[in-house]
Amino acid sequence: MPEEREDLLRETGKKIQLKREALGYSLEDVHDGTKIRINFLQGIENGDYSGFPGTVYVRGFIRTYLQFLGAEELWSEFLPVLSEGMEKKRSDELVMGSCTPPTKGFKPASKLWLFVLLLMIVTGSGWYVWYSWEQSGISLFDGKDDHPVLLDEKHAVVEPVEEDTLVIADRAEDAEVPSSLEDDEKAAVEDETPEGEAAQPHVPLTTAAELVGLTEPPSETPAPEPEKKEEGSLVITADGDCWVRIREGDKTVYERTMKAGDTAEFKVTQRYNVVYGRGGAVTVRWNGQDIGRPGRGVERVYYDPDGSTGKTD
């Protein structure tokens, strides 16, 4: 690599080191937030890329480091130097091997025998059903009417009884009841009624359920209880990689790199000072309300038990 490119890489790496120190991060903090080895981080800051595995890894490490520091504007200074100075990836030669044509398989057998077998099964089933009917004395329906003609053991024809004939016979029996019985019943009822008393109309009685329904006032639907405010509730949800550190005074309450889908919940009783390595990769819910993302790069935010929140220097 020419000396001019090495000087440019060292100058740009020095800018990254100054940016990291201005934010108050150590190399261990950057390692925890990006999972990049410390020797690679030192190589980026010193402009020495001899220990890196390849150009793809160099670009990926530098890009991740700049995103963690919120200094992506320095990427435009790295890109032309890396494109010219790093070794190009060699294309692998394709090795053509000899191959033998696939062996011919057996020809598919004719499906005619399947059709013949199916035809034999259907024919045998039909013959068995017909033979069973003949042995049990069951005959097909008579073509003259819809009623089946049954044969008994002596092959005598047994005609079914018509339903209409039974209905007519029942009606005739009902008509033969003498009407004088109805007159006798009416006379017996009149004899049992005392003289001088008129027939009283039937008045339906009022049930107890109806009486209770008249006296009880209509039930009132209780008003819904107001929603309780979640005081001091802090919920952080990550949709990307983000290093988060939470301190309560001088005490570190939480410190880790959150992955996409991770959620962390806290009950704030004293002021929480939170540092987000990538504010654009998390969403915050404070006191039961979604307040969005804290920012894009490295963000420092405080949360007080009284519900107030804001950014710190």
C-alpha positions as CSV (number, residue, x, y, z in Angstrom):
1,M,0.0,0.0,0.0
2,P,1.5,3.4,-0.9
3,E,2.6,5.7,1.9
4,E,0.0,8.3,1.0
5,R,-2.9,5.9,1.6
6,E,-1.3,4.7,4.9
7,D,-1.1,8.3,6.1
8,L,-4.8,8.9,5.1
9,L,-5.9,5.8,7.0
10,R,-3.9,6.7,10.1
11,E,-5.4,10.3,10.0
12,T,-8.9,9.0,9.6
13,G,-8.4,6.4,12.4
14,K,-7.1,9.2,14.6
15,K,-10.4,11.0,14.1
16,I,-12.3,7.9,15.2
17,Q,-10.2,7.6,18.3
18,L,-10.8,11.3,19.2
19,K,-14.6,10.8,18.6
20,R,-14.6,7.8,20.9
21,E,-12.7,9.6,23.7
22,A,-15.0,12.6,23.4
23,L,-18.0,10.3,24.0
24,G,-16.3,8.8,27.0
25,Y,-16.1,5.3,25.7
26,S,-13.3,2.8,26.2
27,L,-12.3,0.1,23.8
28,E,-14.1,-2.4,26.0
29,D,-17.3,-0.4,25.8
30,V,-17.1,-0.4,22.0
31,H,-16.4,-4.1,22.1
32,D,-19.5,-4.8,24.2
33,G,-21.6,-2.7,21.9
34,T,-20.4,-3.9,18.5
35,K,-18.8,-7.4,19.3
36,I,-15.7,-6.4,17.3
37,R,-12.4,-7.6,18.8
38,I,-10.3,-5.0,20.6
39,N,-7.2,-5.7,18.4
40,F,-9.4,-4.9,15.3
41,L,-10.6,-1.7,16.9
42,Q,-7.0,-0.7,17.7
43,G,-6.0,-1.5,14.1
44,I,-8.8,0.8,12.8
45,E,-7.7,3.7,15.0
46,N,-4.0,3.1,14.2
47,G,-4.6,2.7,10.4
48,D,-3.0,-0.8,10.5
49,Y,-5.1,-3.4,8.6
50,S,-2.5,-6.1,8.2
51,G,-4.2,-8.4,10.8
52,F,-7.7,-8.2,9.2
53,P,-8.9,-11.3,7.3
54,G,-10.1,-9.5,4.2
55,T,-11.5,-6.3,2.5
56,V,-15.1,-7.3,3.3
57,Y,-14.4,-7.6,7.0
58,V,-12.5,-4.3,7.0
59,R,-15.4,-2.4,5.5
60,G,-17.9,-4.1,7.8
61,F,-15.9,-3.4,11.0
62,I,-15.3,0.3,10.1
63,R,-19.0,0.8,9.2
64,T,-20.2,-0.8,12.4
65,Y,-17.7,1.2,14.5
66,L,-18.9,4.5,12.9
67,Q,-22.5,3.6,13.4
68,F,-21.9,2.9,17.1
69,L,-20.2,6.3,17.6
70,G,-22.8,8.1,15.5
71,A,-20.0,9.4,13.1
72,E,-21.2,7.9,9.8
73,E,-20.0,11.1,8.1
74,L,-16.4,9.7,8.3
75,W,-17.4,6.8,6.0
76,S,-17.0,9.0,2.9
77,E,-13.3,9.5,3.9
78,F,-12.7,5.8,4.3
79,L,-14.4,4.5,1.1
80,P,-12.1,5.8,-1.6
81,V,-9.0,4.8,0.3
82,L,-10.3,1.3,1.0
83,S,-11.4,0.9,-2.7
84,E,-7.9,1.7,-4.0
85,G,-5.7,0.3,-1.3
86,M,-7.1,-3.0,-0.3
87,E,-6.4,-6.2,-2.3
88,K,-8.9,-7.3,-4.8
89,K,-10.7,-10.6,-4.4
90,R,-9.5,-13.1,-6.8
91,S,-12.1,-15.0,-8.8
92,D,-12.0,-18.7,-8.4
93,E,-11.4,-20.7,-11.5
94,L,-14.2,-23.0,-12.4
95,V,-13.1,-26.6,-12.7
96,M,-15.1,-28.5,-15.2
97,G,-15.3,-32.2,-14.4
98,S,-16.3,-35.0,-16.7
99,C,-19.7,-36.5,-16.1
100,T,-21.3,-39.6,-17.5
101,P,-24.8,-39.6,-18.9
102,P,-27.4,-41.0,-16.6
103,T,-28.2,-44.7,-17.1
104,K,-31.5,-45.4,-18.7
105,G,-34.1,-46.7,-16.4
106,F,-36.8,-49.3,-16.9
107,K,-39.7,-48.3,-19.2
108,P,-42.9,-47.7,-17.3
109,A,-45.1,-50.8,-17.3
110,S,-48.4,-50.6,-19.2
111,K,-51.4,-49.6,-17.1
112,L,-53.8,-51.9,-19.1
113,W,-53.5,-54.6,-16.5
114,L,-54.7,-52.2,-13.8
115,F,-57.8,-51.5,-15.9
116,V,-58.4,-55.2,-16.3
117,L,-58.1,-55.8,-12.6
118,L,-60.5,-53.0,-11.8
119,L,-63.0,-54.3,-14.3
120,M,-62.8,-57.8,-12.7
121,I,-63.4,-56.4,-9.2
122,V,-66.4,-54.4,-10.3
123,T,-67.9,-57.4,-12.2
124,G,-67.4,-59.8,-9.3
125,S,-68.9,-57.4,-6.9
126,G,-72.0,-56.9,-9.1
127,W,-72.5,-60.7,-9.5
128,Y,-72.1,-61.2,-5.7
129,V,-74.8,-58.6,-4.9
130,W,-77.2,-60.0,-7.5
131,Y,-76.6,-63.6,-6.2
132,S,-77.3,-62.4,-2.6
133,W,-80.6,-60.8,-3.6
134,E,-81.7,-63.9,-5.4
135,Q,-80.9,-66.1,-2.3
136,S,-82.7,-63.8,0.2
137,G,-85.9,-63.5,-1.9
138,I,-85.4,-59.7,-2.5
139,S,-86.8,-58.5,-5.8
140,L,-86.5,-55.2,-7.6
141,F,-89.2,-52.6,-7.4
142,D,-92.4,-53.2,-9.4
143,G,-92.7,-51.0,-12.5
144,K,-96.4,-50.4,-12.0
145,D,-96.3,-48.5,-8.7
146,D,-93.8,-47.2,-6.1
147,H,-94.5,-49.9,-3.5
148,P,-92.1,-52.8,-3.4
149,V,-93.6,-56.3,-3.8
150,L,-92.1,-58.8,-1.2
151,L,-92.0,-62.5,-1.5
152,D,-92.4,-64.7,1.5
153,E,-90.9,-68.2,2.0
154,K,-93.6,-69.8,-0.2
155,H,-93.2,-67.1,-2.9
156,A,-96.6,-65.7,-2.2
157,V,-97.2,-62.0,-3.1
158,V,-97.8,-59.9,0.0
159,E,-99.3,-56.5,-0.9
160,P,-98.5,-53.6,1.5
161,V,-101.4,-51.8,3.2
162,E,-102.1,-48.4,1.8
163,E,-101.7,-45.5,4.3
164,D,-104.6,-43.6,2.8
165,T,-106.9,-46.5,3.6
166,L,-105.9,-46.4,7.3
167,V,-106.6,-42.7,7.5
168,I,-110.1,-43.0,6.0
169,A,-110.9,-45.8,8.4
170,D,-109.8,-43.7,11.4
171,R,-112.0,-40.8,10.3
172,A,-115.0,-43.1,9.9
173,E,-114.7,-44.3,13.5
174,D,-114.6,-40.7,14.7
175,A,-117.7,-39.9,12.8
176,E,-119.7,-42.8,14.5
177,V,-119.5,-41.2,18.0
178,P,-123.0,-40.0,18.8
179,S,-123.5,-36.3,19.2
180,S,-125.8,-36.9,22.2
181,L,-122.8,-37.3,24.4
182,E,-121.8,-33.7,23.9
183,D,-125.3,-32.6,24.9
184,D,-125.2,-34.7,28.1
185,E,-121.9,-33.1,29.2
186,K,-123.2,-29.6,28.7
187,A,-126.3,-30.4,30.8
188,A,-124.2,-31.9,33.7
189,V,-122.2,-28.7,33.8
190,E,-125.3,-26.5,34.0
191,D,-126.8,-28.5,36.9
192,E,-123.6,-28.1,39.0
193,T,-123.7,-24.2,38.7
194,P,-125.7,-22.7,41.6
195,E,-128.8,-20.6,40.8
196,G,-128.5,-16.8,40.7
197,E,-124.7,-16.9,40.1
198,A,-123.5,-15.8,36.8
199,A,-120.5,-17.4,35.2
200,Q,-117.4,-15.4,36.2
201,P,-114.8,-14.7,33.5
202,H,-111.3,-16.3,34.1
203,V,-108.8,-13.8,35.3
204,P,-105.1,-14.8,35.1
205,L,-103.2,-14.6,38.4
206,T,-100.2,-12.3,38.7
207,T,-97.0,-14.2,39.4
208,A,-94.4,-13.3,42.0
209,A,-91.8,-12.6,39.4
210,E,-94.1,-10.0,37.8
211,L,-94.7,-8.4,41.2
212,V,-91.0,-8.2,41.9
213,G,-90.4,-6.8,38.4
214,L,-92.9,-3.9,39.1
215,T,-91.3,-2.9,42.4
216,E,-87.6,-3.2,41.7
217,P,-85.9,-0.2,40.0
218,P,-84.1,-0.9,36.8
219,S,-80.5,-1.9,37.3
220,E,-77.9,0.6,36.3
221,T,-74.8,-0.3,34.4
222,P,-71.7,0.6,36.4
223,A,-69.4,3.2,34.8
224,P,-66.0,1.9,33.6
225,E,-63.1,2.6,35.9
226,P,-60.6,5.1,34.6
227,E,-57.4,3.6,33.3
228,K,-54.6,3.7,35.9
229,K,-51.5,5.5,34.8
230,E,-48.4,3.4,34.9
231,E,-46.2,5.7,37.0
232,G,-42.4,5.2,36.8
233,S,-42.8,2.4,34.1
234,L,-39.9,2.3,31.6
235,V,-40.1,-0.2,28.7
236,I,-37.3,-0.4,26.1
237,T,-38.0,-2.5,22.9
238,A,-35.2,-3.1,20.3
239,D,-35.8,-3.7,16.6
240,G,-32.0,-3.8,15.9
241,D,-28.7,-4.1,17.7
242,C,-28.3,-1.4,20.3
243,W,-25.9,-1.1,23.3
244,V,-27.8,0.2,26.4
245,R,-26.4,1.2,29.8
246,I,-28.7,2.4,32.7
247,R,-27.3,4.0,35.8
248,E,-29.1,5.1,39.0
249,G,-26.6,7.6,40.5
250,D,-23.2,5.8,40.5
251,K,-24.8,2.4,40.4
252,T,-25.1,0.5,37.0
253,V,-28.6,-1.0,36.9
254,Y,-28.4,-2.5,33.4
255,E,-25.7,-2.8,30.7
256,R,-25.9,-5.0,27.6
257,T,-26.4,-5.1,23.8
258,M,-30.0,-5.6,23.0
259,K,-30.9,-7.6,19.9
260,A,-34.0,-7.2,17.7
261,G,-37.1,-8.4,19.5
262,D,-35.5,-7.9,23.0
263,T,-37.6,-6.0,25.6
264,A,-36.4,-4.6,29.0
265,E,-38.8,-3.3,31.7
266,F,-37.9,-1.1,34.7
267,K,-39.6,0.5,37.6
268,V,-38.1,4.0,38.1
269,T,-38.0,5.1,41.7
270,Q,-35.0,7.4,41.3
271,R,-33.5,9.3,38.3
272,Y,-32.3,6.9,35.6
273,N,-29.5,8.0,33.3
274,V,-29.7,5.9,30.1
275,V,-27.1,5.8,27.3
276,Y,-28.3,4.4,23.9
277,G,-25.5,3.3,21.5
278,R,-27.9,3.4,18.6
279,G,-31.0,5.4,19.5
280,G,-32.6,4.7,16.1
281,A,-32.7,0.9,16.9
282,V,-35.0,1.1,20.0
283,T,-38.5,2.4,20.9
284,V,-39.3,3.7,24.4
285,R,-42.6,3.4,26.4
286,W,-42.6,5.8,29.4
287,N,-45.4,5.8,32.0
288,G,-47.7,3.7,29.7
289,Q,-47.2,6.1,26.7
290,D,-45.2,5.4,23.5
291,I,-42.6,8.3,23.2
292,G,-40.9,6.9,20.1
293,R,-37.2,6.6,19.5
294,P,-34.7,8.6,21.6
295,G,-32.7,9.6,18.5
296,R,-30.5,8.2,15.8
297,G,-26.9,7.9,17.1
298,V,-25.5,7.8,20.7
299,E,-28.2,9.4,22.9
300,R,-28.2,10.2,26.7
301,V,-31.6,10.5,28.3
302,Y,-32.8,10.8,31.9
303,Y,-36.1,9.6,33.4
304,D,-37.4,10.9,36.7
305,P,-40.0,9.2,38.9
306,D,-42.3,12.3,38.6
307,G,-42.7,11.5,34.8
308,S,-40.3,14.0,33.4
309,T,-37.7,13.0,30.8
310,G,-35.2,14.7,28.6
311,K,-31.7,14.5,27.1
312,T,-28.5,15.2,29.0
313,D,-25.2,16.6,27.8
